[in-house]
Amino acid sequence: MGVVLVILTNIPKKLFADETQRVIHVFVALCDNVHQGIVPVPPALGNGDDPGNNLYWGALYGVKTFLKKSPRWQLVSTVVKPPHLQQKDAAVLERCIFRHKEQPNVYLVADAYQGRKIKQAIVDFLDAASGALRDKIIVGKGEPSREIDVYGGAQLLAYVGHDGLMDFSLSRYPRQQNRLHRDAIILACLSQKYFAVPLAHSGANPLLWTTGFMAPEAYTLESALEGWIARETPEQIRQRAAVSYHKYQKCGINAAKRLLVSGF
């Protein structure tokens, strides 16, 4: 896959983060009626082998489609079954790289994991949050092209999809590998309850997660990212996300604020 799991100590911060770039790495577990413990959705939306139509990726409010249509993001590239990731048994079916139109030093890498590989998606997210899983990729062809840090080299990690920890347990918890600050967003049902222990072990800061059941669609993610890009406080980011969630879900702004929270 081009990444390694290593234990590192006393490593200078500059080895992990380019101060001139900010990177967001999003892990999307495709919705899967067959292999996930979810209330079934229409078959086309719940086919975990089909990113193009999937509820959390290619559908109207899926990560790829929503960001591609956003006036704030530019889709730089799409790679189907990235060759260098195939060592993980083809868990990643598609990778999209976006660049922020107003802040060109901000990149977003989104990986669509096969629905049946939801556990791998969660493990990779947590390992990245701890700094144990990391990689570098080249963005763009020819000049100008740029090398960016992804996984644990990113400053913000996000998980989007079903809360698989409601269905299975982890054999291990990730351990924080260095002192680089990483924020985490977890858009999944009851994510504060189920991700609290492993995320605490990872050392990442829970910027936004949930106290109840929710629709993990991309409008909430995008709103939170805009606040993060603007270097807003966690409370401001939470407010942004809640307003967006209420706008699309019509759940009431107070209910949205109770659902979306920051911190342990």
PyRosetta script that sets phi, psi and omega in degrees:
from pyrosetta import init, pose_from_sequence

init()
pose = pose_from_sequence("MGVVLVILTNIPKKLFADETQRVIHVFVALCDNVHQGIVPVPPALGNGDDPGNNLYWGALYGVKTFLKKSPRWQLVSTVVKPPHLQQKDAAVLERCIFRHKEQPNVYLVADAYQGRKIKQAIVDFLDAASGALRDKIIVGKGEPSREIDVYGGAQLLAYVGHDGLMDFSLSRYPRQQNRLHRDAIILACLSQKYFAVPLAHSGANPLLWTTGFMAPEAYTLESALEGWIARETPEQIRQRAAVSYHKYQKCGINAAKRLLVSGF")
pose.set_psi(1, -9.2)
pose.set_omega(1, -178.2)
pose.set_phi(2, 81.9)
pose.set_psi(2, 12.4)
pose.set_omega(2, 178.2)
pose.set_phi(3, -131.1)
pose.set_psi(3, 155.5)
pose.set_omega(3, -179.3)
pose.set_phi(4, -131.2)
pose.set_psi(4, 152.7)
pose.set_omega(4, 172.0)
pose.set_phi(5, -100.0)
pose.set_psi(5, 116.9)
pose.set_omega(5, -177.1)
pose.set_phi(6, -138.4)
pose.set_psi(6, 158.1)
pose.set_omega(6, 173.9)
pose.set_phi(7, -107.8)
pose.set_psi(7, 119.2)
pose.set_omega(7, -176.4)
pose.set_phi(8, -124.2)
pose.set_psi(8, 142.2)
pose.set_omega(8, 176.8)
pose.set_phi(9, -134.4)
pose.set_psi(9, 150.9)
pose.set_omega(9, 176.7)
pose.set_phi(10, 55.3)
pose.set_psi(10, 38.3)
pose.set_omega(10, 178.7)
pose.set_phi(11, -96.1)
pose.set_psi(11, 130.8)
pose.set_omega(11, -179.0)
pose.set_phi(12, -58.6)
pose.set_psi(12, 144.4)
pose.set_omega(12, -178.6)
pose.set_phi(13, -57.8)
pose.set_psi(13, -34.5)
pose.set_omega(13, -175.0)
pose.set_phi(14, -64.1)
pose.set_psi(14, -19.0)
pose.set_omega(14, 176.6)
pose.set_phi(15, -71.4)
pose.set_psi(15, -18.6)
pose.set_omega(15, -174.4)
pose.set_phi(16, -108.0)
pose.set_psi(16, -23.6)
pose.set_omega(16, -174.5)
pose.set_phi(17, -142.5)
pose.set_psi(17, 131.3)
pose.set_omega(17, 172.2)
pose.set_phi(18, -85.6)
pose.set_psi(18, 118.0)
pose.set_omega(18, -175.5)
pose.set_phi(19, -63.3)
pose.set_psi(19, -19.9)
pose.set_omega(19, -177.9)
pose.set_phi(20, -87.3)
pose.set_psi(20, -5.8)
pose.set_omega(20, -179.9)
pose.set_phi(21, -127.6)
pose.set_psi(21, 151.6)
pose.set_omega(21, 174.9)
pose.set_phi(22, -127.1)
pose.set_psi(22, 130.3)
pose.set_omega(22, -173.4)
pose.set_phi(23, -125.4)
pose.set_psi(23, 136.4)
pose.set_omega(23, 174.6)
pose.set_phi(24, -114.7)
pose.set_psi(24, 128.4)
pose.set_omega(24, 177.1)
pose.set_phi(25, -117.5)
pose.set_psi(25, 120.9)
pose.set_omega(25, -175.5)
pose.set_phi(26, -110.5)
pose.set_psi(26, 128.5)
pose.set_omega(26, 179.5)
pose.set_phi(27, -107.4)
pose.set_psi(27, 113.7)
pose.set_omega(27, -177.2)
pose.set_phi(28, -111.5)
pose.set_psi(28, 117.2)
pose.set_omega(28, 173.4)
pose.set_phi(29, -88.5)
pose.set_psi(29, 112.5)
pose.set_omega(29, -177.2)
pose.set_phi(30, -59.4)
pose.set_psi(30, 139.8)
pose.set_omega(30, 178.5)
pose.set_phi(31, -61.1)
pose.set_psi(31, 134.3)
pose.set_omega(31, -174.4)
pose.set_phi(32, -143.2)
pose.set_psi(32, 109.4)
pose.set_omega(32, -179.5)
pose.set_phi(33, -62.7)
pose.set_psi(33, -31.5)
pose.set_omega(33, -172.2)
pose.set_phi(34, -87.3)
pose.set_psi(34, -40.7)
pose.set_omega(34, -168.9)
pose.set_phi(35, -106.8)
pose.set_psi(35, 4.0)
pose.set_omega(35, 179.3)
pose.set_phi(36, -127.5)
pose.set_psi(36, 149.6)
pose.set_omega(36, -178.1)
pose.set_phi(37, -82.6)
pose.set_psi(37, 64.9)
pose.set_omega(37, -176.4)
pose.set_phi(38, -117.0)
pose.set_psi(38, 162.0)
pose.set_omega(38, 168.5)
pose.set_phi(39, -71.4)
pose.set_psi(39, 121.7)
pose.set_omega(39, -173.6)
pose.set_phi(40, -56.3)
pose.set_psi(40, 141.5)
pose.set_omega(40, 174.8)
pose.set_phi(41, -108.4)
pose.set_psi(41, 172.3)
pose.set_omega(41, 177.1)
pose.set_phi(42, -50.4)
pose.set_psi(42, 141.4)
pose.set_omega(42, -173.0)
pose.set_phi(43, -50.9)
pose.set_psi(43, -41.5)
pose.set_omega(43, -178.3)
pose.set_phi(44, -64.3)
pose.set_psi(44, -34.5)
pose.set_omega(44, -179.2)
pose.set_phi(45, -80.3)
pose.set_psi(45, -23.6)
pose.set_omega(45, -175.1)
pose.set_phi(46, -107.3)
pose.set_psi(46, 22.6)
pose.set_omega(46, 175.1)
pose.set_phi(47, -90.5)
pose.set_psi(47, 106.5)
pose.set_omega(47, -176.1)
pose.set_phi(48, -73.3)
pose.set_psi(48, -0.8)
pose.set_omega(48, 176.9)
pose.set_phi(49, -103.8)
pose.set_psi(49, 0.7)
pose.set_omega(49, -173.9)
pose.set_phi(50, -125.3)
pose.set_psi(50, 87.5)
pose.set_omega(50, -178.6)
pose.set_phi(51, -59.7)
pose.set_psi(51, -35.8)
pose.set_omega(51, -172.3)
pose.set_phi(52, -59.7)
pose.set_psi(52, -29.5)
pose.set_omega(52, -178.7)
pose.set_phi(53, -115.0)
pose.set_psi(53, 3.3)
pose.set_omega(53, -171.5)
pose.set_phi(54, -70.8)
pose.set_psi(54, 145.2)
pose.set_omega(54, -177.6)
pose.set_phi(55, -54.1)
pose.set_psi(55, -38.4)
pose.set_omega(55, -174.4)
pose.set_phi(56, -98.9)
pose.set_psi(56, 4.3)
pose.set_omega(56, -177.3)
pose.set_phi(57, -133.3)
pose.set_psi(57, -67.8)
pose.set_omega(57, -172.8)
pose.set_phi(58, -95.6)
pose.set_psi(58, -13.0)
pose.set_omega(58, 178.6)
pose.set_phi(59, -71.5)
pose.set_psi(59, 175.0)
pose.set_omega(59, -172.4)
pose.set_phi(60, -51.9)
pose.set_psi(60, -42.8)
pose.set_omega(60, -178.4)
pose.set_phi(61, -107.3)
pose.set_psi(61, 18.9)
pose.set_omega(61, 175.0)
pose.set_phi(62, -75.1)
pose.set_psi(62, 159.3)
pose.set_omega(62, -174.5)
pose.set_phi(63, -57.4)
pose.set_psi(63, -49.1)
pose.set_omega(63, -177.2)
pose.set_phi(64, -64.4)
pose.set_psi(64, -52.2)
pose.set_omega(64, -175.2)
pose.set_phi(65, -64.7)
pose.set_psi(65, -45.2)
pose.set_omega(65, -176.1)
pose.set_phi(66, -64.7)
pose.set_psi(66, -45.0)
pose.set_omega(66, -179.5)
pose.set_phi(67, -71.0)
pose.set_psi(67, -33.8)
pose.set_omega(67, 178.9)
pose.set_phi(68, -63.4)
pose.set_psi(68, -34.4)
pose.set_omega(68, 179.8)
pose.set_phi(69, -87.3)
pose.set_psi(69, -10.3)
pose.set_omega(69, -176.7)
pose.set_phi(70, -69.4)
pose.set_psi(70, 140.1)
pose.set_omega(70, 175.8)
pose.set_phi(71, -72.5)
pose.set_psi(71, -7.9)
pose.set_omega(71, -176.2)
pose.set_phi(72, -95.2)
pose.set_psi(72, -17.1)
pose.set_omega(72, -173.8)
pose.set_phi(73, -123.2)
pose.set_psi(73, 144.9)
pose.set_omega(73, 175.2)
pose.set_phi(74, -114.8)
pose.set_psi(74, 126.4)
pose.set_omega(74, 176.4)
pose.set_phi(75, -76.1)
pose.set_psi(75, 116.9)
pose.set_omega(75, -177.9)
pose.set_phi(76, -87.0)
pose.set_psi(76, -43.5)
pose.set_omega(76, -178.4)
pose.set_phi(77, -160.4)
pose.set_psi(77, 154.0)
pose.set_omega(77, 173.1)
pose.set_phi(78, -130.1)
pose.set_psi(78, 129.0)
pose.set_omega(78, 178.7)
pose.set_phi(79, -123.8)
pose.set_psi(79, 122.8)
pose.set_omega(79, 177.1)
pose.set_phi(80, -86.0)
pose.set_psi(80, 127.6)
pose.set_omega(80, -177.7)
pose.set_phi(81, 46.1)
pose.set_psi(81, 69.1)
pose.set_omega(81, -177.7)
pose.set_phi(82, -49.9)
pose.set_psi(82, 121.8)
pose.set_omega(82, -174.2)
pose.set_phi(83, -55.0)
pose.set_psi(83, -39.6)
pose.set_omega(83, -175.9)
pose.set_phi(84, -75.5)
pose.set_psi(84, -3.9)
pose.set_omega(84, 177.7)
pose.set_phi(85, -103.1)
pose.set_psi(85, 3.5)
pose.set_omega(85, -172.4)
pose.set_phi(86, -73.0)
pose.set_psi(86, -12.5)
pose.set_omega(86, 177.1)
pose.set_phi(87, -64.3)
pose.set_psi(87, -20.5)
pose.set_omega(87, 176.9)
pose.set_phi(88, -90.4)
pose.set_psi(88, 34.8)
pose.set_omega(88, 174.3)
pose.set_phi(89, 57.7)
pose.set_psi(89, 42.2)
pose.set_omega(89, 174.5)
pose.set_phi(90, 55.6)
pose.set_psi(90, 35.3)
pose.set_omega(90, -179.9)
pose.set_phi(91, -64.3)
pose.set_psi(91, -36.0)
pose.set_omega(91, 179.7)
pose.set_phi(92, -90.8)
pose.set_psi(92, 115.8)
pose.set_omega(92, -178.0)
pose.set_phi(93, -88.2)
pose.set_psi(93, -24.7)
pose.set_omega(93, -179.3)
pose.set_phi(94, -158.9)
pose.set_psi(94, 143.4)
pose.set_omega(94, 175.8)
pose.set_phi(95, -126.0)
pose.set_psi(95, 131.8)
pose.set_omega(95, 175.4)
pose.set_phi(96, -118.0)
pose.set_psi(96, 139.8)
pose.set_omega(96, 176.0)
pose.set_phi(97, -119.0)
pose.set_psi(97, 126.3)
pose.set_omega(97, 179.5)
pose.set_phi(98, -117.1)
pose.set_psi(98, 154.6)
pose.set_omega(98, 173.4)
pose.set_phi(99, -126.9)
pose.set_psi(99, 137.9)
pose.set_omega(99, -178.7)
pose.set_phi(100, -73.9)
pose.set_psi(100, 132.2)
pose.set_omega(100, -174.7)
pose.set_phi(101, -71.8)
pose.set_psi(101, -32.4)
pose.set_omega(101, -178.5)
pose.set_phi(102, -94.0)
pose.set_psi(102, -23.7)
pose.set_omega(102, 178.5)
pose.set_phi(103, -124.4)
pose.set_psi(103, 82.4)
pose.set_omega(103, -171.1)
pose.set_phi(104, -66.2)
pose.set_psi(104, -8.3)
pose.set_omega(104, 175.2)
pose.set_phi(105, -88.5)
pose.set_psi(105, 2.5)
pose.set_omega(105, -179.7)
pose.set_phi(106, -104.2)
pose.set_psi(106, 123.6)
pose.set_omega(106, 178.8)
pose.set_phi(107, -118.5)
pose.set_psi(107, 149.9)
pose.set_omega(107, 175.8)
pose.set_phi(108, -128.1)
pose.set_psi(108, 124.2)
pose.set_omega(108, 175.9)
pose.set_phi(109, -110.4)
pose.set_psi(109, 124.0)
pose.set_omega(109, -179.1)
pose.set_phi(110, -121.4)
pose.set_psi(110, 128.6)
pose.set_omega(110, 179.4)
pose.set_phi(111, -113.6)
pose.set_psi(111, 129.1)
pose.set_omega(111, 177.5)
pose.set_phi(112, -97.3)
pose.set_psi(112, 111.2)
pose.set_omega(112, -179.4)
pose.set_phi(113, -90.9)
pose.set_psi(113, 137.3)
pose.set_omega(113, 175.1)
pose.set_phi(114, -52.3)
pose.set_psi(114, 137.8)
pose.set_omega(114, -174.2)
pose.set_phi(115, -55.1)
pose.set_psi(115, -39.4)
pose.set_omega(115, -179.1)
pose.set_phi(116, -72.1)
pose.set_psi(116, -13.1)
pose.set_omega(116, 179.8)
pose.set_phi(117, -100.2)
pose.set_psi(117, 28.8)
pose.set_omega(117, -178.1)
pose.set_phi(118, -58.9)
pose.set_psi(118, -35.4)
pose.set_omega(118, 179.1)
pose.set_phi(119, -64.4)
pose.set_psi(119, -39.6)
pose.set_omega(119, 177.6)
pose.set_phi(120, -63.7)
pose.set_psi(120, -38.9)
pose.set_omega(120, 178.4)
pose.set_phi(121, -61.1)
pose.set_psi(121, -43.8)
pose.set_omega(121, -178.8)
pose.set_phi(122, -69.5)
pose.set_psi(122, -41.9)
pose.set_omega(122, 177.9)
pose.set_phi(123, -62.2)
pose.set_psi(123, -44.1)
pose.set_omega(123, 179.4)
pose.set_phi(124, -63.7)
pose.set_psi(124, -41.6)
pose.set_omega(124, 177.8)
pose.set_phi(125, -59.4)
pose.set_psi(125, -47.2)
pose.set_omega(125, -177.9)
pose.set_phi(126, -69.9)
pose.set_psi(126, -38.2)
pose.set_omega(126, 176.7)
pose.set_phi(127, -64.9)
pose.set_psi(127, -37.5)
pose.set_omega(127, 176.0)
pose.set_phi(128, -66.4)
pose.set_psi(128, -41.0)
pose.set_omega(128, 179.6)
pose.set_phi(129, -61.3)
pose.set_psi(129, -29.8)
pose.set_omega(129, -180.0)
pose.set_phi(130, -84.5)
pose.set_psi(130, -16.4)
pose.set_omega(130, -176.0)
pose.set_phi(131, 92.3)
pose.set_psi(131, -0.5)
pose.set_omega(131, -178.7)
pose.set_phi(132, -76.5)
pose.set_psi(132, -31.8)
pose.set_omega(132, -179.2)
pose.set_phi(133, -105.1)
pose.set_psi(133, 123.9)
pose.set_omega(133, -178.4)
pose.set_phi(134, -154.0)
pose.set_psi(134, 162.0)
pose.set_omega(134, -179.0)
pose.set_phi(135, -164.1)
pose.set_psi(135, 170.4)
pose.set_omega(135, 172.6)
pose.set_phi(136, -128.5)
pose.set_psi(136, 143.2)
pose.set_omega(136, 177.2)
pose.set_phi(137, -133.1)
pose.set_psi(137, 156.7)
pose.set_omega(137, 176.6)
pose.set_phi(138, -95.8)
pose.set_psi(138, 128.8)
pose.set_omega(138, 178.3)
pose.set_phi(139, -107.6)
pose.set_psi(139, 126.2)
pose.set_omega(139, -179.7)
pose.set_phi(140, 90.9)
pose.set_psi(140, 159.9)
pose.set_omega(140, 179.3)
pose.set_phi(141, -115.9)
pose.set_psi(141, 139.0)
pose.set_omega(141, -179.0)
pose.set_phi(142, 68.0)
pose.set_psi(142, -139.5)
pose.set_omega(142, 179.5)
pose.set_phi(143, -117.0)
pose.set_psi(143, 135.3)
pose.set_omega(143, -1.9)
pose.set_phi(144, -86.6)
pose.set_psi(144, 136.0)
pose.set_omega(144, 171.5)
pose.set_phi(145, -122.5)
pose.set_psi(145, 162.8)
pose.set_omega(145, -174.1)
pose.set_phi(146, -146.5)
pose.set_psi(146, 141.7)
pose.set_omega(146, 174.7)
pose.set_phi(147, -93.5)
pose.set_psi(147, 128.4)
pose.set_omega(147, 178.8)
pose.set_phi(148, -125.2)
pose.set_psi(148, 152.2)
pose.set_omega(148, 176.7)
pose.set_phi(149, -85.7)
pose.set_psi(149, 135.8)
pose.set_omega(149, 178.2)
pose.set_phi(150, -127.0)
pose.set_psi(150, -179.0)
pose.set_omega(150, -173.6)
pose.set_phi(151, 53.2)
pose.set_psi(151, -123.5)
pose.set_omega(151, -176.0)
pose.set_phi(152, -70.5)
pose.set_psi(152, -7.3)
pose.set_omega(152, 174.2)
pose.set_phi(153, -85.9)
pose.set_psi(153, -10.6)
pose.set_omega(153, 177.4)
pose.set_phi(154, -79.1)
pose.set_psi(154, 154.2)
pose.set_omega(154, 179.3)
pose.set_phi(155, -86.6)
pose.set_psi(155, -19.2)
pose.set_omega(155, -179.8)
pose.set_phi(156, -136.8)
pose.set_psi(156, 126.8)
pose.set_omega(156, 177.0)
pose.set_phi(157, -113.5)
pose.set_psi(157, 139.7)
pose.set_omega(157, 179.2)
pose.set_phi(158, -134.8)
pose.set_psi(158, 139.1)
pose.set_omega(158, 173.3)
pose.set_phi(159, -114.8)
pose.set_psi(159, 133.7)
pose.set_omega(159, -179.8)
pose.set_phi(160, -130.8)
pose.set_psi(160, 127.0)
pose.set_omega(160, 176.6)
pose.set_phi(161, 145.7)
pose.set_psi(161, -163.8)
pose.set_omega(161, 177.9)
pose.set_phi(162, -67.2)
pose.set_psi(162, 145.0)
pose.set_omega(162, 176.5)
pose.set_phi(163, -80.2)
pose.set_psi(163, 89.3)
pose.set_omega(163, -178.2)
pose.set_phi(164, -63.7)
pose.set_psi(164, -20.5)
pose.set_omega(164, 180.0)
pose.set_phi(165, -70.4)
pose.set_psi(165, -9.3)
pose.set_omega(165, 171.5)
pose.set_phi(166, -76.3)
pose.set_psi(166, -18.3)
pose.set_omega(166, -174.9)
pose.set_phi(167, -108.6)
pose.set_psi(167, -27.0)
pose.set_omega(167, -176.4)
pose.set_phi(168, -145.5)
pose.set_psi(168, 163.0)
pose.set_omega(168, 178.5)
pose.set_phi(169, -106.1)
pose.set_psi(169, 158.6)
pose.set_omega(169, 176.1)
pose.set_phi(170, -93.7)
pose.set_psi(170, 142.4)
pose.set_omega(170, 179.7)
pose.set_phi(171, -78.0)
pose.set_psi(171, -16.2)
pose.set_omega(171, 179.7)
pose.set_phi(172, -155.6)
pose.set_psi(172, 160.1)
pose.set_omega(172, 173.1)
pose.set_phi(173, -110.0)
pose.set_psi(173, 142.9)
pose.set_omega(173, 179.5)
pose.set_phi(174, -70.3)
pose.set_psi(174, 148.3)
pose.set_omega(174, 179.1)
pose.set_phi(175, -112.8)
pose.set_psi(175, 134.6)
pose.set_omega(175, -179.6)
pose.set_phi(176, -56.2)
pose.set_psi(176, 129.2)
pose.set_omega(176, -173.0)
pose.set_phi(177, -99.7)
pose.set_psi(177, -21.8)
pose.set_omega(177, -178.3)
pose.set_phi(178, -158.8)
pose.set_psi(178, -179.9)
pose.set_omega(178, -173.4)
pose.set_phi(179, -96.7)
pose.set_psi(179, 10.1)
pose.set_omega(179, 177.7)
pose.set_phi(180, -64.4)
pose.set_psi(180, 129.7)
pose.set_omega(180, -179.1)
pose.set_phi(181, -74.6)
pose.set_psi(181, 128.8)
pose.set_omega(181, 175.8)
pose.set_phi(182, -130.9)
pose.set_psi(182, 134.5)
pose.set_omega(182, 173.2)
pose.set_phi(183, -96.6)
pose.set_psi(183, 155.1)
pose.set_omega(183, -179.4)
pose.set_phi(184, -134.7)
pose.set_psi(184, 138.9)
pose.set_omega(184, 172.4)
pose.set_phi(185, -120.8)
pose.set_psi(185, 130.1)
pose.set_omega(185, 179.5)
pose.set_phi(186, -128.4)
pose.set_psi(186, 102.3)
pose.set_omega(186, 178.3)
pose.set_phi(187, -98.8)
pose.set_psi(187, 91.4)
pose.set_omega(187, -179.8)
pose.set_phi(188, -159.0)
pose.set_psi(188, 159.0)
pose.set_omega(188, -177.8)
pose.set_phi(189, -62.5)
pose.set_psi(189, 133.0)
pose.set_omega(189, 174.4)
pose.set_phi(190, 52.8)
pose.set_psi(190, 37.4)
pose.set_omega(190, -173.4)
pose.set_phi(191, -68.3)
pose.set_psi(191, -30.9)
pose.set_omega(191, 177.6)
pose.set_phi(192, -61.4)
pose.set_psi(192, -41.4)
pose.set_omega(192, -178.9)
pose.set_phi(193, -67.7)
pose.set_psi(193, -47.2)
pose.set_omega(193, -171.1)
pose.set_phi(194, -87.8)
pose.set_psi(194, -24.1)
pose.set_omega(194, -178.1)
pose.set_phi(195, -100.8)
pose.set_psi(195, -3.8)
pose.set_omega(195, -172.6)
pose.set_phi(196, -58.0)
pose.set_psi(196, -48.5)
pose.set_omega(196, -176.3)
pose.set_phi(197, -68.1)
pose.set_psi(197, -52.9)
pose.set_omega(197, 179.8)
pose.set_phi(198, -62.6)
pose.set_psi(198, -35.3)
pose.set_omega(198, 179.9)
pose.set_phi(199, -69.7)
pose.set_psi(199, -36.3)
pose.set_omega(199, 176.7)
pose.set_phi(200, -62.2)
pose.set_psi(200, -40.6)
pose.set_omega(200, 176.9)
pose.set_phi(201, -63.3)
pose.set_psi(201, -32.5)
pose.set_omega(201, -176.4)
pose.set_phi(202, -73.1)
pose.set_psi(202, -23.3)
pose.set_omega(202, -178.0)
pose.set_phi(203, 86.6)
pose.set_psi(203, -2.7)
pose.set_omega(203, -179.3)
pose.set_phi(204, -76.7)
pose.set_psi(204, 154.9)
pose.set_omega(204, -179.4)
pose.set_phi(205, -93.7)
pose.set_psi(205, 122.5)
pose.set_omega(205, 179.4)
pose.set_phi(206, -75.0)
pose.set_psi(206, 94.0)
pose.set_omega(206, -178.1)
pose.set_phi(207, -71.3)
pose.set_psi(207, -37.5)
pose.set_omega(207, -179.9)
pose.set_phi(208, -156.9)
pose.set_psi(208, 127.0)
pose.set_omega(208, 173.0)
pose.set_phi(209, -153.1)
pose.set_psi(209, -171.5)
pose.set_omega(209, -165.7)
pose.set_phi(210, -124.9)
pose.set_psi(210, 152.2)
pose.set_omega(210, 178.4)
pose.set_phi(211, -103.8)
pose.set_psi(211, -6.8)
pose.set_omega(211, -176.4)
pose.set_phi(212, -150.2)
pose.set_psi(212, -164.1)
pose.set_omega(212, -179.7)
pose.set_phi(213, -78.8)
pose.set_psi(213, 144.4)
pose.set_omega(213, -175.8)
pose.set_phi(214, -154.4)
pose.set_psi(214, 165.2)
pose.set_omega(214, 173.4)
pose.set_phi(215, -97.1)
pose.set_psi(215, 108.2)
pose.set_omega(215, -175.6)
pose.set_phi(216, -80.9)
pose.set_psi(216, 68.0)
pose.set_omega(216, -177.8)
pose.set_phi(217, -101.8)
pose.set_psi(217, 165.2)
pose.set_omega(217, -162.6)
pose.set_phi(218, -75.3)
pose.set_psi(218, -16.0)
pose.set_omega(218, 179.1)
pose.set_phi(219, -64.5)
pose.set_psi(219, -36.7)
pose.set_omega(219, 177.5)
pose.set_phi(220, -66.5)
pose.set_psi(220, -43.8)
pose.set_omega(220, 179.0)
pose.set_phi(221, -60.2)
pose.set_psi(221, -49.6)
pose.set_omega(221, -176.7)
pose.set_phi(222, -60.4)
pose.set_psi(222, -42.5)
pose.set_omega(222, 180.0)
pose.set_phi(223, -61.7)
pose.set_psi(223, -43.8)
pose.set_omega(223, 178.5)
pose.set_phi(224, -64.1)
pose.set_psi(224, -39.3)
pose.set_omega(224, -179.7)
pose.set_phi(225, -64.5)
pose.set_psi(225, -38.3)
pose.set_omega(225, 179.1)
pose.set_phi(226, -62.0)
pose.set_psi(226, -38.8)
pose.set_omega(226, 176.5)
pose.set_phi(227, -66.1)
pose.set_psi(227, -40.7)
pose.set_omega(227, 179.3)
pose.set_phi(228, -65.3)
pose.set_psi(228, -42.9)
pose.set_omega(228, 179.2)
pose.set_phi(229, -61.6)
pose.set_psi(229, -37.1)
pose.set_omega(229, 179.0)
pose.set_phi(230, -80.0)
pose.set_psi(230, 2.1)
pose.set_omega(230, 179.4)
pose.set_phi(231, 60.3)
pose.set_psi(231, 39.7)
pose.set_omega(231, 176.5)
pose.set_phi(232, -76.5)
pose.set_psi(232, 167.7)
pose.set_omega(232, 177.8)
pose.set_phi(233, -73.4)
pose.set_psi(233, 159.8)
pose.set_omega(233, 175.4)
pose.set_phi(234, -54.7)
pose.set_psi(234, -38.1)
pose.set_omega(234, 179.6)
pose.set_phi(235, -66.0)
pose.set_psi(235, -40.8)
pose.set_omega(235, 177.3)
pose.set_phi(236, -64.6)
pose.set_psi(236, -39.5)
pose.set_omega(236, 178.6)
pose.set_phi(237, -65.5)
pose.set_psi(237, -42.8)
pose.set_omega(237, 177.9)
pose.set_phi(238, -60.4)
pose.set_psi(238, -42.8)
pose.set_omega(238, 179.3)
pose.set_phi(239, -62.2)
pose.set_psi(239, -44.2)
pose.set_omega(239, 177.5)
pose.set_phi(240, -56.6)
pose.set_psi(240, -49.8)
pose.set_omega(240, -176.9)
pose.set_phi(241, -62.4)
pose.set_psi(241, -41.1)
pose.set_omega(241, -179.0)
pose.set_phi(242, -65.3)
pose.set_psi(242, -41.6)
pose.set_omega(242, 178.3)
pose.set_phi(243, -60.8)
pose.set_psi(243, -43.8)
pose.set_omega(243, 179.9)
pose.set_phi(244, -65.7)
pose.set_psi(244, -43.1)
pose.set_omega(244, -178.7)
pose.set_phi(245, -62.8)
pose.set_psi(245, -43.4)
pose.set_omega(245, 178.0)
pose.set_phi(246, -63.7)
pose.set_psi(246, -39.9)
pose.set_omega(246, -179.1)
pose.set_phi(247, -56.2)
pose.set_psi(247, -42.4)
pose.set_omega(247, -176.0)
pose.set_phi(248, -90.7)
pose.set_psi(248, -31.8)
pose.set_omega(248, -175.2)
pose.set_phi(249, -96.7)
pose.set_psi(249, -14.8)
pose.set_omega(249, 179.9)
pose.set_phi(250, 54.2)
pose.set_psi(250, 43.0)
pose.set_omega(250, -174.9)
pose.set_phi(251, -96.9)
pose.set_psi(251, -7.2)
pose.set_omega(251, -174.4)
pose.set_phi(252, 97.4)
pose.set_psi(252, 133.5)
pose.set_omega(252, -175.4)
pose.set_phi(253, -64.8)
pose.set_psi(253, -35.8)
pose.set_omega(253, 180.0)
pose.set_phi(254, -67.8)
pose.set_psi(254, -38.6)
pose.set_omega(254, 177.0)
pose.set_phi(255, -64.4)
pose.set_psi(255, -39.7)
pose.set_omega(255, 179.3)
pose.set_phi(256, -65.3)
pose.set_psi(256, -37.2)
pose.set_omega(256, 178.2)
pose.set_phi(257, -68.7)
pose.set_psi(257, -33.6)
pose.set_omega(257, 176.5)
pose.set_phi(258, -71.6)
pose.set_psi(258, -31.6)
pose.set_omega(258, -177.9)
pose.set_phi(259, -73.7)
pose.set_psi(259, -43.1)
pose.set_omega(259, -173.7)
pose.set_phi(260, -103.0)
pose.set_psi(260, 118.3)
pose.set_omega(260, -175.6)
pose.set_phi(261, -133.1)
pose.set_psi(261, 165.6)
pose.set_omega(261, 177.9)
pose.set_phi(262, -121.7)
pose.set_psi(262, 150.5)
pose.set_omega(262, 174.6)
pose.set_phi(263, 79.8)
pose.set_psi(263, 168.2)
pose.set_omega(263, -180.0)
pose.set_phi(264, -77.3)
pose.dump_pdb("model.pdb")
